[in-house]
């Protein structure tokens, strides 16, 4: 029992130090970087249009999901 309490206390301490959500790069930002690379350098296999379209759609979906999560977190922190 004491071991479980120690593990929980350590977990809380790590949570207070730095939240992974505060330090991670959003998926849409990584996709934006890939889009910029694609526009700058192209793709090796020659199918740049399909790759561009795929990444652009991916970015739109990721941004929509990130907005939903952000809104849900805001609502939960306000207690609504």
C-alpha positions, 0 to 999 in steps of 0.5 A: 500500500505504501508503494502505491502512495509513493508512486502516486505522489511522484506522478503528481510531482511530475504533473506539476513540473511540466505538462506534456500538452504544454511542451508538445508541438501540435500535429497541425504544426508538424503537418504545416512544416511538412507542407512547407517542405513539400512546396519548397523541395517537391517529392521524389516520386513525382506525385506532388499534387496528390501528396500536397492534397493529402497533407492539406486535407490532413492539416484541415482535419487536425486543426478542426480536432485541435479546436474541438479539444481546446474547446472541450478543455476550456469548458471542463476548466470552467465547470460547464 
